């Protein structure tokens, strides 16, 4: 089921997951749809995540602007075609977007594990959860200023009950929420690892800086 943008009907359970990797191909339409739903998710988390949302949206926009694609197009093949034309603009956006996906992958698994262990959602320290997700993913690519910004974002993050309300999760579907968190994280992992392998094996972004300045 497709997501419903920022309306009150938006639910994590309705979010579009990342596509399966089939014969080494990643469907770009399904990939971008799932990435866009992550943008909606951040909107539901509140304005404190605006810098993260803008950064992710910028990378998505690079891909959409540079590539001409249809429902059968493969993201990896489009990056190779772009490189053959002497460009890596969208490929660079995909690199940074893929690094950001690890943040969500860790975040969703940490949320799922925390819900399973806690007696009450109020007992979950989401500041620590967001911090672990950040430190385990994109922190290594950020300069000191950006790291300080993300530290503030993590400290001011919503708590678990607030997150559950923003995603229309209630006591009746917590177990389904846990299952969806794990399923989404797995779909993220498979696509992210395939994309990581692609960048490593092709080395098409050898001139891209390792850190944002």
SULWO-V691708 format. One record per helix or strand of 2 or more residues. SS is the DSSP state (A for helix, B for strand). FROM is the first residue (numbers start at 0). LEN is the number of residues. If there is no record, write none. Layout:
# SULWO-V691708
ss=SS from=FROM len=LEN
ss=SS from=FROM len=LEN
This chain:
# SULWO-V691708
ss=A from=11 len=3
ss=A from=27 len=18
ss=A from=46 len=20
ss=A from=74 len=10
ss=A from=88 len=29
ss=A from=120 len=3
ss=A from=125 len=10
ss=A from=137 len=4
ss=A from=143 len=12
ss=A from=159 len=7
ss=A from=170 len=32
